[in-house]
Each structure stands twice: as structure tokens, then as C-alpha cells.
Amino acid sequence: MSRSARPVTVLSIIRDCLDALLHPSARYDALTRARHRAFMAPRLLGSLAAFAAFPVYLAMRGAPSAIEVAAFAWLIAPILLSWFLSRTGRYEGAHVLSSLALAGLIMAVAGTTGGIESFAAIWLVVVPLEAALSASRRVAAFASLLALSCAGILILVSQLGWLQPADTSAAQRGLLMAFGVASATLYAAGVAFGAESLARTTVNLLSREEERYRLLARNMSDVISRHQRNGAVQFISPAVEAMLGMPVVRLLGHGLFDRVHVADRPAYLTALSDAARGDVRSVEFRLRQEKAGPERRQAGFQADFIWVEMRCRPLEQDLGRQHLDRDVAAEAEVVAVMRDVTDRKLGEQALDQARSGAEAADAAKTRFLATMSHELRTPLNAIIGFSEMIAQEQTLMLGAAQRREYAQLINDSGQHLLSVVNGILDMSKMESGNFEIASEPFAPRASLMHCCNLLALKARENGIDLITDAPQDLPVMTGDPRAFKQIVLNLVANAVKFTERGGQVTVTAAASASQLTLRISDTGVGIAPDDLKRIGSPFFQAGKTYQRRHEGTGLGLSIVKSLVALHLGELTVQSKLGEGTAVTVKLPLVYTPPQAKASDKKPAESKIATLTPVLRHELQDQPALVKKSA
């Protein structure tokens, strides 16, 4: 066991010694470190072995010749080359010097042993082979030209007879040739094994590096991708399969671009193009996925799109490739990191909705306070003023007719004040879910006619024709008669209020197998499209649209909307500015209270249909006049 452990220990010592000699620039890169070791180790070991064998050679050979001394002196060169590499870290330069030193030794030996016919001439083949370890085309080309030049020089001087013929016998020349071939072959074999070792080290390092990046790409939740400037995907990490629900192969090339939302494609390509020019860009866009979660569908997002944030930067190119390729700018590539930010978008959307709701609530509060300051102060001023006048009737010498008139004005003001308070209380009950429907059978035609008769005088004073079309055979319906009257009164009163003198208000009723349909249409000022979307909101009044000149709290249509919803009915509003408004209410003939828990007292959700404009000629195409209120 100690024998097997000894070589490992020796190799470790040698490796540590070589690492101590390495230039600092080669200590932190595994491939560079391996190349420097491969250059220094055989030269140092070969030189040390030659120096160790030199005394033995002298003892066996005797006094050496000048050539032998020069050959052994050359053994100092590898040590100097190793020192040069250790001090400067210039790997290619060390190989160039090594080629020069080897070629110089070969020329010196060949020049004294027969020129091109010398046993040393075969070693010229080794010069470019050794330069191949540099992994540099320039060094290999230089070494090849150097070997060819040396061979040419030897041939030339041999042909010109400038070299003295070697004083050796044929047997000695054959032995020396065999030695030259064998030694050159062994040296070339060593170079080949060194090249194989470097290649294996390179492959192992690349494999480990690739595996490291593959593990990072597989285990990161963010998606890593590599793009060309035109957006084509060259690589994309497997995390995209979980994000988009589709295999990686379908996203290569322009597969990812095809899944970008059409409206977001310009921003997507612009970000990649800017990154290819050297900038760092961040962009958000929508990507189509195979299936979206139900919570995202309910949140209002499109069923097959998610929001993605992509940060992209230029891909660092290899410096060697930049020197060789003149078109690097045209082939610039981009690396990008993408992550799903749909949840953040949902949060932003919810925040925007909450902000809008808060702003709307604040605006509603402001409108409410402004409206109440008028609607409450006006009747209270009348009540206080006329009651003071009645209290001072002796001083003012009021007659019976004046007292009755003032009392009537006080009563009217009190009734108006009571109606305002009742409206606010009813709206509050509906919003809190405490408004209860007292369901009972009643005749809808009688209630409808009664409400229209109550408003006939107001319509006549305003110069408006109030037309009622209610068939005699309207069936009895089951519901809250008080709520039914409130619906009719609010709708007809609104129609009369916002119809100019000479206009017309038409009330129609019709029954089907299961529901009663009421339609109240007018030829009034109409409602603008922007205000039409908010009709039915508490305290909302479209004052800007038709320059309000009428009193009111803005609760009428909101109360109607809530009462219709409580009866499980439908409300549709159609209007066009300057041409009139038509409100359609559909109520079930038999109201069936929904089965709800005792703790769940919220009113049923309103079924408000799409609000669409209506033209004047549609308002005029009504049934024949049945009754004109007196």
C-alpha cells in the first residue's frame, strides 16, 4: 500500500513545485494552469535528468567533443524558457523561443554531422509538432516556416559544399541515423501525449463548466435565454416549460417571438436591439401560455397571457473571435433573464382599482355634502322663516289666508325634507343589506296608474305630455308593492324632471309568462356616454352633461337599481345626448326570496345590462296612446 501511495505523493510534490513557479495570471484559470504545467514540467525534468546523466556520460565517454559540449549546454535553454514563462506568463512567446532554441540546436548538430544527411535533420519535423501545444495558429505557422527554412539552409549549404563531410563510417552513420529517428519519434510521442492530455483536460473542464451552467439553468425559476439581434432564440432554459407550459424546442428560433402579444412586440424587439448595441435594457411584455390559472381569469386577465419582465444585456464575445471576425457587430448576441410578474401586475391592478375606488368615494362624499347642503338647507330655511312669521302674526297682522299659505309652505318643505331623509335611509339600508322586501300579491296596473296620476300635475305644469300604456289584463304579481311604487315614481319623476317643455314621457307595461316589463322613455336632454357608465351610483348626478337646474340628491336611480336587484330583476338604460333616455325594468311576476344563510344578508347582485345609446326615432316608435294623464 505504501508503494502505491508513493507515486501519488511524488506527483503531488511535483505539482506543488510547478504551481509555485506559475505566473499569477495562470493560477486562477484551470486550462491556462494546465498548459503552463505541460510546458514547464518536461523541460525542467528533462534538463535535470540530462544534468544528472552528464557525469556518467563523461566517465564512459571520456573527454567530450565541442559538439557534445554544445549539446549539453543546450540543456540550459529549457530551464531558461521555464523561467521566462514563470516570470512573464507569455505562453505563446515561450513557445516561439522554444522553437528557436530547438531549431538552433538541430542546425548546430546537423552542421557538423553532414548537413541535411545528418541524423539530427529528422528533428526538424518535431519543431512544428511541439509548437502545436501552444494552441496558437501564429506560433504553429512560425514554427513550420522555421523548420522549412532550416531544412532549406541545410540543403543549400550541402549542395554548395560548404560543409565538411562527416568523418564516420557507414555503420556509425547508420547507428546515428537510427538514434536520431528513435529519439525524434520518442520526443514526438511525448508531444502527442502532452497534446492528448491537454485536450482531455480541456474537454473535462468544458464538461464541468457546461454541467455547472446546466444545473444553474435547470434549477433557477427565472428563464435564461440567448437571442440574436432580430429576436431569434438560440438557447432558452428549461424553466420556460413551467412558465409557458410548452417544450423548449417550440420556442427556439422565432417561436418565443410568435408568443409575444402583438401590441408588445415593438418594445420586445427594441429592447433586444438596444442590448445588442451594448446597452442594458429592461422591458415588460405579455406572453401567451398554453393555460392560465383560474385566479388570473377571475382577476380580469386574458385567459392565455401572462406578464413577463425581461432584463437583457449584450453577450460578451471571445476576444480571439473579435480579432478574427470583422462582422462581430452584425452578429452581436444578447443574453436575457425573464421572470413571471403577473402576480405583481395583479397587485398593481388591485391597487389602481382601490385607488380609483377611494377617489370615487371621496368625490361622492364631496358631491353628497354639496348636494345635502342645498337639499337640506333650502326646506329648513323655509320652515324656520315661515314659522317665525306665523309666530309673529299679531305684529305682522297676518290674515287667515296668509297663515294657511305659510302653513302649506312649511308642510311642503317638511315633506320634501322627509323624502330626502327617507331616500338616504333607504339607500343606507340597501347598501348594508338590512332592507327587507315585504312580498305580497298586488295589481301592478293599479299601482302604475296611481303613480302616473300623482305626477300628472307636475308634468302639466312643466308643459310635458305624460302618456301611460298599461293593458287592462296585466296579471297580478307577487312582490313588494311599496318598492314597486318607489321604482315607478323615481323613474317617471326623473323623466319629467329632465324633459324640456313640449317634450313627451311615455310609460308602458307588458307581461310575459314569467315577468313584467316596464319601459319609461322620454325625449329629454339625454345622458352623455361617459356619464351613462356611472348611472346608478349613489349620489351621482350628471351635472356637466345637461347643466343641472333641478334639485335632487342623486339617489333616485341608485335606489331603483337596488330595489330591482332585490327583486331579482334586470335594469337597462339606453340614452343619447340631446335625444332622450329609455329605462327598461324587468321584474319577475312571482318573487321568490333567495335561500341565504342567516349571516348573509347582502342584497342580490344587480343585473345591469349593457348601456347603449338610443336614437330619437326609436323613442318615438312607441305603442298607440292609451291614456293621457289629466
C-alpha positions in Angstrom: 0.0 0.0 0.0 2.9 2.3 0.7 4.3 1.6 -2.8 1.1 2.7 -4.4 0.9 5.8 -2.3 4.5 6.9 -3.1 4.0 7.9 -6.7 0.9 9.9 -5.8 2.9 11.7 -3.2 5.8 12.4 -5.7 3.3 13.7 -8.3 1.7 15.9 -5.7 5.1 17.3 -4.7 6.0 18.0 -8.4 2.6 19.6 -9.0 3.0 21.8 -6.0 6.5 22.9 -7.1 5.2 23.7 -10.6 2.3 25.6 -9.1 4.8 27.7 -7.1 6.6 28.6 -10.3 3.4 29.6 -12.3 2.9 33.2 -13.2 0.0 34.8 -11.2 -2.1 35.2 -14.4 -2.2 31.4 -14.8 -3.2 30.5 -11.3 -6.9 31.2 -11.5 -7.8 29.5 -14.8 -7.7 25.7 -14.8 -7.0 25.4 -18.6 -4.2 28.0 -18.6 -2.7 26.4 -15.5 -2.6 23.0 -17.2 -1.0 24.4 -20.3 1.8 26.2 -18.3 2.4 23.0 -16.4 2.6 21.0 -19.6 5.2 23.4 -20.9 7.4 23.6 -17.9 7.3 20.1 -16.5 9.0 18.1 -19.4 11.6 20.8 -19.9 12.6 21.1 -16.2 12.5 17.3 -15.7 14.4 16.7 -19.0 17.1 19.2 -18.1 17.5 17.9 -14.6 17.8 14.3 -15.9 20.4 15.3 -18.5 22.5 17.1 -16.0 22.3 14.1 -13.7 23.4 11.8 -16.6 26.2 14.2 -17.7 28.8 12.9 -15.2 28.1 9.3 -16.1 28.4 10.2 -19.8 31.8 11.8 -19.1 33.0 8.7 -17.2 32.1 6.4 -20.0 33.0 8.6 -23.0 35.9 10.5 -21.8 36.7 14.0 -22.9 33.7 15.4 -24.8 33.9 17.0 -28.2 32.8 20.5 -29.0 29.5 19.3 -30.4 28.8 17.2 -27.2 29.6 20.2 -25.1 27.2 22.4 -27.2 24.5 19.7 -26.9 24.8 19.5 -23.1 24.9 23.3 -22.9 21.7 23.5 -24.8 20.1 21.7 -21.8 20.2 25.0 -20.0 17.8 26.5 -22.6 14.7 24.7 -21.3 15.4 26.0 -17.8 15.7 29.5 -19.1 12.4 29.1 -21.1 10.6 27.9 -18.0 12.0 30.9 -16.1 10.8 33.2 -18.9 7.2 31.8 -18.7 7.2 31.8 -14.9 8.2 35.5 -14.9 6.2 36.9 -17.8 3.3 34.5 -18.3 3.6 34.9 -22.1 2.7 31.4 -23.2 2.9 32.0 -26.9 6.2 33.8 -26.6 7.7 30.9 -24.6 6.7 28.5 -27.4 8.3 30.8 -30.0 11.6 30.9 -28.0 11.4 27.1 -27.6 11.1 26.6 -31.3 14.0 28.9 -31.9 16.1 27.1 -29.3 15.3 23.6 -30.7 15.9 24.7 -34.3 19.2 26.3 -33.3 20.4 23.0 -31.6 19.4 21.0 -34.6 21.2 23.3 -37.0 24.3 23.2 -34.8 24.4 19.4 -34.7 23.5 18.9 -38.3 26.1 21.5 -39.5 28.9 19.3 -38.0 27.5 15.9 -38.8 26.7 16.0 -42.5 24.1 18.8 -43.1 20.8 17.5 -44.4 22.1 14.0 -44.3 22.7 14.3 -40.6 20.8 12.2 -38.1 19.8 15.5 -36.4 17.9 16.7 -39.5 15.0 14.5 -38.8 14.4 16.5 -35.6 13.2 19.4 -37.8 9.9 17.6 -38.0 9.5 17.9 -34.2 9.7 21.7 -34.3 6.1 22.4 -35.6 4.8 19.4 -33.7 6.0 20.9 -30.4 4.5 24.3 -31.4 1.1 22.7 -31.8 0.9 22.5 -28.0 0.7 26.3 -27.9 -2.9 26.1 -29.4 -2.0 29.2 -31.5 -2.1 29.3 -35.3 0.5 32.0 -35.3 3.0 30.0 -33.3 2.4 26.9 -35.3 2.8 28.8 -38.6 6.0 30.4 -37.3 7.4 27.0 -36.2 6.6 25.4 -39.6 8.2 28.2 -41.5 11.2 28.0 -39.2 11.6 24.2 -39.8 11.3 24.6 -43.6 13.8 27.4 -43.6 16.3 25.4 -41.6 15.8 22.4 -43.9 16.3 24.7 -46.9 19.5 26.1 -45.5 20.9 22.7 -44.8 20.1 21.6 -48.3 21.7 24.7 -49.8 24.9 24.5 -47.8 25.2 20.8 -48.6 24.8 21.4 -52.3 27.4 24.2 -52.3 29.9 22.0 -50.4 30.3 24.4 -47.6 30.2 21.6 -45.0 32.9 19.2 -44.4 31.8 15.5 -44.8 31.4 13.7 -41.6 34.4 11.5 -40.6 32.3 8.5 -39.7 31.9 5.0 -41.2 28.8 3.7 -42.8 28.0 1.7 -39.7 28.4 4.7 -37.4 26.2 6.8 -39.7 23.5 4.1 -39.7 23.7 3.9 -35.9 23.4 7.7 -35.6 20.5 7.8 -38.0 18.7 5.1 -36.1 19.4 7.1 -32.9 18.1 10.3 -34.5 14.9 8.7 -35.8 14.2 6.9 -32.5 14.9 9.9 -30.3 12.7 12.2 -32.6 9.9 9.6 -32.6 10.1 9.3 -28.8 10.1 13.1 -28.5 7.1 13.4 -30.9 5.3 10.7 -28.9 5.8 12.8 -25.8 4.5 15.8 -27.6 1.5 13.8 -28.8 0.7 12.5 -25.3 1.0 16.1 -23.9 -1.4 17.3 -26.6 -3.8 14.5 -25.7 -3.5 15.3 -22.0 -4.2 19.0 -22.7 -7.2 18.0 -24.9 -8.6 15.7 -22.2 -8.1 18.4 -19.6 -9.9 20.9 -21.9 -12.8 18.5 -22.5 -13.1 17.8 -18.8 -13.1 21.5 -17.9 -15.6 22.3 -20.5 -17.8 19.4 -19.5 -17.7 20.5 -15.8 -18.4 24.1 -16.8 -21.3 23.1 -19.0 -22.7 20.9 -16.3 -22.4 23.7 -13.8 -24.3 26.1 -16.1 -26.8 23.4 -17.0 -27.6 22.8 -13.3 -28.0 26.6 -12.7 -30.3 26.9 -15.8 -32.4 23.9 -14.7 -32.8 24.9 -11.0 -33.4 28.6 -11.5 -37.0 29.7 -11.5 -36.1 32.6 -13.9 -35.8 31.8 -17.6 -32.4 32.4 -19.2 -32.2 32.8 -22.9 -29.8 33.8 -25.6 -31.0 35.8 -28.6 -29.9 37.2 -31.8 -30.5 40.9 -32.5 -33.6 40.1 -34.5 -35.1 38.3 -31.5 -34.4 34.7 -32.7 -33.8 32.4 -29.7 -30.6 30.3 -29.8 -30.9 28.9 -26.3 -33.6 29.0 -23.6 -33.5 27.3 -20.2 -35.9 24.5 -19.2 -37.6 26.8 -16.7 -39.7 28.2 -19.6 -41.6 24.9 -19.7 -43.1 25.6 -16.3 -43.8 29.2 -17.2 -45.5 28.7 -20.6 -46.5 25.1 -20.4 -44.7 24.1 -23.6 -41.4 22.3 -24.6 -38.2 24.3 -25.2 -37.9 23.1 -28.8 -41.0 25.0 -29.8 -39.6 28.3 -28.6 -36.3 28.2 -30.4 -35.8 30.5 -33.4 -38.8 32.8 -33.6 -41.1 30.5 -31.5 -40.8 32.8 -28.5 -41.4 36.0 -30.6 -44.6 34.4 -32.0 -46.0 34.1 -28.5 -45.4 37.7 -27.6 -48.5 39.8 -27.6 -48.8 41.8 -30.8 -49.0 45.1 -29.1 -45.8 44.4 -27.1 -43.6 43.1 -30.0 -42.1 46.5 -30.9 -41.0 47.0 -27.3 -39.6 43.4 -27.2 -37.5 43.9 -30.3 -36.4 47.4 -29.4 -35.0 46.1 -26.1 -33.1 43.3 -27.8 -31.7 45.6 -30.4 -30.6 48.2 -27.8 -28.9 45.4 -25.8 -27.1 44.2 -28.9 -25.6 47.6 -29.3 -24.1 47.5 -25.8 -26.9 48.8 -23.5 -28.6 47.1 -20.6 -32.4 47.1 -21.1 -35.5 46.0 -19.1 -38.9 45.6 -20.7 -42.3 44.2 -19.6 -44.5 42.4 -22.1 -47.2 39.7 -22.4 -46.5 36.1 -23.4 -49.1 33.6 -24.5 -49.1 30.4 -22.5 -51.0 27.2 -23.0 -53.2 27.5 -20.0 -53.8 30.3 -17.4 -54.8 29.8 -13.8 -58.5 30.4 -12.8 -57.5 33.1 -10.3 -56.0 35.1 -13.2 -59.0 34.7 -15.3 -61.2 35.9 -12.5 -58.9 38.9 -12.0 -59.7 40.1 -15.5 -56.5 39.0 -17.3 -56.8 37.4 -20.7 -57.0 33.7 -20.3 -53.8 32.8 -22.2 -51.5 35.7 -21.5 -49.1 36.3 -18.6 -46.9 39.4 -17.9 -43.1 38.8 -18.1 -40.3 41.1 -17.2 -37.1 40.7 -19.3 -33.7 42.1 -18.5 -31.3 41.8 -21.4 -27.6 42.7 -21.8 -25.0 42.2 -24.6 -23.3 38.8 -24.6 -19.5 39.1 -24.1 -17.8 37.8 -27.2 -14.5 35.9 -27.1 -11.6 38.3 -27.7 -9.9 36.0 -30.2 -13.1 35.8 -32.2 -13.4 39.6 -32.2 -9.9 39.8 -33.8 -10.8 37.3 -36.5 -14.3 38.4 -37.2 -14.8 41.8 -38.8 -18.6 41.5 -38.6 -18.9 41.0 -34.8 -21.2 44.0 -34.5 -23.6 42.5 -37.1 -23.6 39.1 -35.2 -23.9 40.7 -31.7 -26.0 38.5 -29.4 -27.9 39.1 -26.3 -28.4 37.2 -23.1 -31.7 37.8 -21.2 -33.3 36.8 -17.9 -37.1 36.6 -17.8 -39.5 36.2 -14.9 -43.2 35.9 -14.4 -44.5 39.2 -12.9 -48.3 38.5 -13.4 -48.9 38.4 -9.7 -47.2 41.8 -9.3 -49.4 43.1 -12.1 -52.5 41.8 -10.3 -51.4 43.6 -7.2 -50.8 46.8 -9.2 -54.2 46.4 -10.8 -55.9 45.8 -7.4 -54.0 48.9 -6.1 -55.2 51.0 -9.0 -58.8 49.8 -8.5 -58.6 50.6 -4.8 -57.1 54.0 -5.5 -59.9 54.7 -8.1 -62.5 53.5 -5.6 -61.1 55.7 -2.9 -61.0 58.7 -5.3 -64.6 57.9 -6.4 -65.7 57.6 -2.8 -64.0 60.9 -2.0 -65.7 62.6 -5.0 -69.0 61.0 -4.0 -68.6 62.4 -0.5 -67.9 65.8 -1.9 -70.9 65.7 -4.1 -73.0 64.4 -1.3 -72.0 67.2 1.0 -72.6 69.8 -1.7 -76.0 68.3 -2.6 -77.1 67.9 1.1 -76.1 71.5 1.9 -78.6 72.6 -0.7 -81.3 69.9 -0.3 -81.5 70.2 3.5 -80.8 73.9 3.9 -83.5 75.1 1.5 -86.5 73.4 3.1 -85.2 74.1 6.6 -84.8 77.8 5.8 -88.4 77.8 4.6 -89.7 76.0 7.7 -87.8 78.4 10.0 -88.7 81.5 8.1 -92.4 80.9 7.7 -92.8 79.5 11.2 -91.3 82.7 12.6 -93.7 84.8 10.5 -96.6 82.8 11.9 -95.3 83.2 15.4 -95.3 87.0 14.9 -98.7 87.1 13.2 -100.0 89.8 15.5 -97.1 92.1 14.8 -97.2 91.3 11.1 -101.0 91.4 11.1 -101.3 88.2 9.1 -104.7 87.1 7.8 -106.2 83.6 7.8 -105.3 83.1 4.1 -101.7 84.0 4.7 -101.4 81.8 7.7 -102.8 78.9 5.6 -100.4 79.6 2.8 -97.4 79.7 5.2 -98.5 76.6 6.9 -98.8 74.9 3.5 -95.3 76.0 2.5 -94.0 74.7 5.9 -95.7 71.4 5.2 -94.4 71.1 1.7 -90.9 71.9 2.9 -91.2 69.3 5.6 -92.5 66.7 3.2 -89.5 67.4 0.9 -87.1 67.2 3.8 -88.7 63.9 4.8 -88.4 62.5 1.3 -84.7 63.4 1.3 -84.1 61.8 4.6 -86.1 58.7 3.7 -84.1 58.3 0.5 -80.8 58.5 2.4 -82.1 56.0 4.9 -83.4 53.6 2.3 -80.1 53.7 0.4 -78.2 53.1 3.6 -80.4 50.1 4.4 -79.9 48.6 0.9 -76.1 49.0 1.0 -75.9 47.5 4.4 -78.2 44.6 3.4 -80.9 45.4 6.0 -83.6 46.4 3.6 -86.3 43.7 3.7 -88.9 43.1 1.0 -92.5 42.5 2.2 -93.7 40.2 -0.6 -97.5 40.1 -1.2 -99.8 39.9 -4.2 -100.8 43.2 -5.8 -102.2 44.6 -9.0 -99.3 46.3 -10.9 -101.6 48.2 -13.2 -103.4 50.0 -10.4 -100.1 50.9 -8.7 -98.7 52.1 -12.1 -101.7 54.3 -12.8 -101.7 55.7 -9.3 -98.0 56.8 -9.6 -98.6 58.4 -13.0 -101.6 60.2 -11.8 -99.6 61.6 -8.8 -97.0 63.0 -11.3 -99.6 64.2 -13.9 -99.9 67.7 -12.3 -96.2 68.2 -12.3 -95.9 67.1 -15.9 -98.7 69.5 -16.9 -97.0 72.4 -15.1 -93.8 71.7 -17.0 -95.6 71.5 -20.3 -94.9 67.8 -20.8 -97.2 65.1 -22.2 -97.2 62.1 -19.8 -98.6 59.1 -21.7 -99.4 55.8 -20.0 -99.9 52.5 -21.8 -101.0 49.8 -19.4 -103.1 46.9 -20.6 -106.3 46.0 -18.6 -105.3 42.4 -18.4 -102.0 42.8 -16.6 -101.7 39.8 -14.3 -101.4 40.1 -10.5 -97.8 39.9 -9.4 -96.2 38.9 -6.1 -93.7 41.3 -4.7 -93.3 44.4 -2.5 -96.0 47.0 -3.7 -94.2 49.8 -1.8 -90.9 49.1 -3.6 -92.8 48.8 -6.9 -94.3 52.2 -6.5 -91.0 53.7 -5.5 -89.4 52.3 -8.7 -92.1 53.8 -10.9 -92.2 57.2 -9.0 -88.4 57.6 -9.2 -88.2 56.7 -12.9 -91.2 58.8 -14.0 -90.1 61.7 -11.8 -86.6 61.7 -13.3 -88.1 61.5 -16.9 -90.4 64.5 -16.1 -87.6 66.5 -14.4 -85.1 66.2 -17.3 -87.5 66.7 -20.2 -87.8 70.2 -21.6 -91.2 71.9 -22.1 -93.1 70.5 -25.1 -91.5 67.1 -24.6 -93.0 63.7 -24.0 -92.7 61.0 -21.4 -94.2 57.6 -22.2 -94.8 54.8 -19.6 -95.6 51.3 -21.0 -96.1 48.0 -19.3 -96.3 44.5 -20.7 -96.4 41.0 -19.2 -95.0 37.7 -20.5 -95.2 34.2 -19.0 -92.9 34.9 -16.1 -92.0 38.6 -15.9 -93.4 42.1 -16.1 -91.7 44.7 -18.3 -91.8 48.4 -17.6 -90.4 51.0 -20.1 -90.2 54.7 -19.2 -88.9 56.7 -22.1 -88.6 60.5 -22.6 -87.5 63.0 -25.3 -85.4 64.9 -22.8 -81.8 66.1 -22.7 -80.3 62.5 -22.6 -77.1 61.3 -21.0 -73.6 61.5 -22.3 -71.7 58.2 -22.8 -69.2 58.9 -20.1 -71.9 59.6 -17.5 -74.0 56.7 -18.8 -71.4 54.3 -17.4 -71.9 55.7 -13.9 -75.6 55.9 -13.8 -77.0 54.2 -10.8 -74.1 55.0 -8.5 -75.2 56.7 -5.2 -75.2 60.5 -5.2 -74.0 60.6 -8.9 -75.6 63.4 -10.9 -74.5 64.1 -14.5 -74.5 67.9 -13.9 -71.9 68.7 -16.5 -73.8 66.9 -19.3 -77.0 68.9 -19.2 -76.2 71.8 -16.9 -78.3 70.8 -13.9 -81.0 73.2 -13.0 -83.0 70.8 -10.8 -82.9 69.8 -7.2 -82.2 66.2 -6.2 -79.7 64.1 -4.2 -78.7 61.7 -7.0 -80.2 58.7 -5.1 -83.3 58.1 -7.2 -81.8 55.8 -9.9 -79.5 54.2 -7.3 -82.5 53.3 -5.2 -84.3 51.9 -8.3 -81.2 49.9 -9.2 -81.0 48.4 -5.7 -84.8 47.6 -5.5 -84.7 45.9 -8.9 -81.8 43.8 -7.8 -83.6 42.9 -4.6 -86.5 41.6 -6.7 -84.0 39.6 -8.9 -84.9 41.8 -11.8 -83.0 43.5 -14.6 -82.4 47.2 -15.4 -81.4 48.5 -18.8 -80.6 52.2 -19.6 -80.4 53.5 -23.1 -79.7 57.1 -23.9 -78.1 59.5 -26.3 -77.3 63.1 -25.5 -79.9 65.5 -26.8 -82.3 62.8 -28.0 -83.7 61.2 -24.8 -83.5 58.3 -22.4 -85.3 55.0 -22.1 -85.2 52.8 -19.0 -86.4 49.3 -19.1 -87.2 47.3 -15.9 -88.0 43.6 -15.9 -89.4 42.1 -12.7 -90.5 38.5 -12.0 -94.3 38.1 -11.7 -93.7 35.9 -8.7 -90.8 37.0 -6.4 -89.1 34.1 -4.7 -86.7 35.1 -1.9 -83.3 33.6 -2.4 -82.2 30.9 0.1 -79.4 32.5 2.0 -77.7 32.0 5.3 -78.7 34.0 8.4 -75.4 35.8 8.4 -75.5 36.6 4.7 -77.9 39.5 4.4 -76.4 41.2 1.4 -78.8 42.0 -1.5 -78.6 40.1 -4.7 -76.2 41.4 -7.3 -77.8 43.7 -9.9 -78.1 42.5 -13.4 -77.4 45.8 -15.2 -77.4 45.2 -19.0 -75.0 46.9 -21.4 -75.8 50.6 -21.6 -76.2 51.6 -25.2 -77.3 54.8 -26.9 -80.8 55.1 -28.2 -82.0 57.3 -31.1 -84.9 59.7 -31.1 -86.8 57.8 -33.7 -86.6 54.7 -31.5 -88.2 56.6 -28.7 -91.0 57.7 -30.9 -91.8 54.2 -32.2 -94.0 53.5 -29.1 -97.4 51.8 -28.9 -100.6 53.8 -29.5 -101.5 56.3 -26.9 -103.8 54.8 -24.3 -104.2 57.4 -21.7 -103.1 61.0 -21.3 -103.0 62.0 -17.7 -105.3 64.7 -16.6 
